[in-house]
Amino acid sequence: MTTSSTDKYYEENSQEYFQRTVGADISHLYANFLDLLPERAKILDAGAGSGRDLLHFSKLGYEVLGIDSSSSLAKLAEEYSGEKVIVSKFESMTFQNLFNGIWACASLLHSEKLLLPRILENFHNALMLDGILFVSVREGKGRVCAEDGRMYTFYSIQEISSLIEGSGFDILSSWKTKDAIEGRDDLIWINIIARKTKVTP
């Protein structure tokens, strides 16, 4: 697995990132996703991060699995949530028709746009028919490198919607929210819920 400056950041700063994000209140996002899933649904937390959302879903009785590209974060997420987190990049996923829902909350912001169709195809393959995908991305233009070495990719709502629809999903809803971490009110997130409507070959 190729190591980028973004990968390096999370390996070296996993504990600080964990502490900063584990308490973020995103309860306003959960219901729109979970209300569309069957009881005891299988959920993939794509970009498990601190394990915050894994733990929330697990406590509600869902069968959950996490995936994260950072081995350090995956370990912290497993310890915090008590659930399994595998180490892999989204573009390398090979799941087939396994999950009722995929939760990709703020986890695509580092992926290159050229890779997004492949990532969305992998998400589509991983979901059962009528499975639900939640995606949140940062609103803006282009791709920039922050001072800490992390690369950030930005989208318009039209751009990300077109990419998701082009990957075999029907968009059910889309809306914008401010960042949940204190002091970052200027950051706007685009949230999209979509349903897999085409059968994976």
KETIPA-409606 format. One record per residue (C-alpha): x, y, z. Coordinates in pm, 1 decimal. Each point is the difference from the previous one (the first is absolute). Layout:
N
[[X, Y, Z]]
...
// end
This chain:
201
[[0.0, 0.0, 0.0]]
[[157.1, 326.6, -115.8]]
[[66.8, 250.7, 278.8]]
[[-98.3, 360.7, -70.3]]
[[54.6, 311.4, 209.5]]
[[-361.7, -37.4, 114.9]]
[[59.6, -361.6, 105.6]]
[[313.1, 107.8, 184.8]]
[[-190.2, 268.9, 189.4]]
[[-256.7, -244.5, 137.0]]
[[259.5, -258.4, 95.6]]
[[202.2, 258.5, 190.5]]
[[-291.5, 194.9, 150.1]]
[[-260.8, -269.4, 58.6]]
[[-35.6, 61.3, 373.4]]
[[-46.8, 375.5, -43.0]]
[[-251.1, -56.3, -280.2]]
[[-186.6, -253.2, 213.2]]
[[-29.1, 242.0, 291.4]]
[[-114.7, 284.2, -225.8]]
[[-273.4, -192.2, -183.0]]
[[-130.4, -270.0, 232.1]]
[[-228.7, 241.8, 183.3]]
[[-137.2, 182.9, -304.4]]
[[-380.0, 4.7, 10.0]]
[[-136.1, -109.4, -336.6]]
[[-323.2, -143.5, 137.3]]
[[-190.8, 220.3, -245.4]]
[[134.9, -214.7, -285.4]]
[[-70.1, -350.4, 131.0]]
[[-378.9, -17.6, -25.2]]
[[-26.0, 85.0, -370.5]]
[[225.9, -299.6, -72.8]]
[[-117.4, -251.9, 259.2]]
[[-371.8, 54.4, -63.2]]
[[49.1, -151.1, -346.8]]
[[166.5, -320.0, 123.8]]
[[-163.1, -325.3, 113.0]]
[[21.4, -116.0, 359.5]]
[[344.7, -143.1, 88.5]]
[[136.4, 116.6, -334.6]]
[[360.6, -59.8, -100.2]]
[[186.5, 332.4, -15.1]]
[[346.6, 76.6, -135.5]]
[[155.7, 306.9, 161.2]]
[[220.8, 114.3, -286.6]]
[[264.0, 212.5, 168.2]]
[[-50.0, -113.3, 358.0]]
[[230.4, 267.8, 143.8]]
[[-36.1, 7.9, 378.7]]
[[-262.5, -275.5, 4.1]]
[[-263.4, 246.9, 124.1]]
[[-262.2, -95.1, -259.3]]
[[83.0, -370.9, 16.6]]
[[-76.3, 4.5, 372.1]]
[[-323.8, 192.0, -51.1]]
[[-128.9, -242.0, -263.4]]
[[110.6, -303.3, 202.7]]
[[-184.2, 120.8, 310.9]]
[[-317.9, 25.8, -208.2]]
[[27.6, -367.6, -93.4]]
[[139.4, 27.1, -350.5]]
[[263.2, -241.9, -132.5]]
[[296.7, 221.5, -77.7]]
[[342.2, -12.7, -161.7]]
[[247.4, 284.8, -34.3]]
[[259.8, 72.0, -265.4]]
[[275.7, 260.5, 14.4]]
[[323.4, 56.3, -189.9]]
[[191.1, 84.7, 319.2]]
[[115.7, -298.0, 204.7]]
[[50.1, 224.5, 303.7]]
[[-352.3, 138.7, -19.6]]
[[-144.7, -344.4, -68.7]]
[[154.6, -126.1, 323.0]]
[[-138.2, 292.8, 201.0]]
[[-343.6, -42.3, -158.6]]
[[-5.3, -370.2, 85.2]]
[[98.9, 71.0, 360.1]]
[[-262.9, 271.0, 38.4]]
[[-290.9, -171.9, -175.1]]
[[73.1, -365.4, 70.5]]
[[-66.8, -70.7, -366.9]]
[[227.6, -122.7, -279.0]]
[[168.7, 256.5, -224.7]]
[[193.7, -120.5, -303.4]]
[[286.2, 199.7, -150.4]]
[[-56.3, 74.8, -367.3]]
[[-49.7, 283.8, -244.7]]
[[-347.5, 36.6, -146.9]]
[[127.1, -52.4, -353.8]]
[[129.9, -344.5, 105.0]]
[[-327.2, -126.7, 150.3]]
[[-130.9, -330.7, -136.1]]
[[-327.8, -49.4, 190.5]]
[[-290.5, -134.9, -202.6]]
[[-369.2, 45.4, 91.2]]
[[75.7, -15.1, 371.5]]
[[-137.3, 312.3, 170.7]]
[[-338.3, 166.7, 43.1]]
[[165.5, 335.1, 55.2]]
[[331.0, 180.0, -49.3]]
[[81.1, 300.3, 217.8]]
[[269.8, 217.5, -161.3]]
[[-9.5, 301.7, 228.2]]
[[272.5, 255.2, -75.4]]
[[219.6, -281.6, -129.0]]
[[29.2, 82.2, -371.5]]
[[149.1, 345.3, 51.0]]
[[356.3, -127.6, -52.7]]
[[-68.5, -224.5, -302.2]]
[[104.9, 123.8, -342.8]]
[[-288.6, 79.7, -233.4]]
[[140.9, -234.6, -262.2]]
[[-42.7, -286.9, 246.3]]
[[-353.3, 85.5, 107.5]]
[[-182.6, -190.8, -277.6]]
[[192.7, -313.9, 95.4]]
[[-70.8, 56.2, 370.2]]
[[-370.5, 52.8, -65.0]]
[[-4.0, -313.2, -217.6]]
[[151.2, -193.7, 291.8]]
[[-263.1, 143.6, 235.1]]
[[-268.9, -101.5, -248.5]]
[[141.9, -352.4, -23.3]]
[[16.8, -28.9, 378.5]]
[[-367.8, 85.7, 49.0]]
[[-292.4, -233.6, -39.9]]
[[-271.4, 105.8, -243.0]]
[[-193.3, 294.1, 149.7]]
[[289.6, 60.6, 239.8]]
[[47.1, 352.3, 132.6]]
[[310.3, 217.5, -41.2]]
[[70.9, 307.0, 211.7]]
[[276.9, 228.9, -124.5]]
[[118.0, 336.7, 130.1]]
[[260.4, 210.4, -181.3]]
[[136.9, 350.9, 42.9]]
[[-156.4, 272.4, -211.4]]
[[239.3, 199.4, -215.4]]
[[218.8, -20.3, -308.0]]
[[312.7, -194.2, -94.5]]
[[253.9, -178.6, 215.5]]
[[243.4, 161.8, 244.0]]
[[283.5, -104.5, 229.4]]
[[-21.2, 121.7, 360.7]]
[[303.8, 103.6, 205.2]]
[[-7.1, -334.1, 182.2]]
[[39.4, -189.8, -328.4]]
[[-357.7, -121.5, -35.2]]
[[-160.5, 31.1, -341.6]]
[[-360.2, 119.9, -12.4]]
[[-244.9, -43.9, -287.6]]
[[-305.5, 223.9, -39.0]]
[[-326.5, -40.0, -191.4]]
[[-310.1, 187.6, -103.3]]
[[-329.2, -171.7, 73.9]]
[[-59.8, -42.8, -375.1]]
[[341.9, -161.1, -50.1]]
[[-22.5, -257.4, 278.2]]
[[-364.6, -75.9, -83.3]]
[[89.0, -71.9, -362.6]]
[[282.2, -234.4, 101.3]]
[[-223.5, -193.3, 239.9]]
[[-285.3, -30.5, -250.0]]
[[248.1, -113.3, -265.2]]
[[104.4, -287.6, 225.2]]
[[-341.4, -168.3, 11.2]]
[[-165.2, 186.8, 286.1]]
[[-321.5, 198.7, 25.9]]
[[40.3, 304.7, 224.1]]
[[-271.9, 13.2, 265.1]]
[[100.3, 322.1, 174.5]]
[[276.4, 258.2, 20.8]]
[[62.8, 286.2, 240.9]]
[[276.8, 216.0, 142.9]]
[[124.4, 29.0, 358.6]]
[[268.4, 188.5, 191.1]]
[[295.3, -185.1, 149.4]]
[[-71.0, -171.2, 333.4]]
[[338.4, 78.3, 156.5]]
[[15.6, 319.4, 203.9]]
[[171.9, 291.6, -170.2]]
[[-57.2, -127.5, -354.3]]
[[-338.9, 155.2, -77.5]]
[[133.4, 134.2, -329.3]]
[[33.2, -352.9, -142.5]]
[[-304.7, -117.1, -194.9]]
[[-76.5, -367.5, -64.7]]
[[-215.9, -140.6, -276.9]]
[[-196.4, -303.1, 122.1]]
[[-157.1, -248.5, -239.6]]
[[-209.2, -311.3, 55.0]]
[[-36.2, -233.8, -296.9]]
[[-142.9, -344.3, -72.2]]
[[157.5, -277.5, -207.3]]
[[-252.6, -64.5, -274.4]]
[[201.6, -200.1, -250.4]]
[[116.8, -357.7, 49.0]]
[[375.1, -53.2, 25.2]]
[[104.9, -235.5, -284.2]]
// end
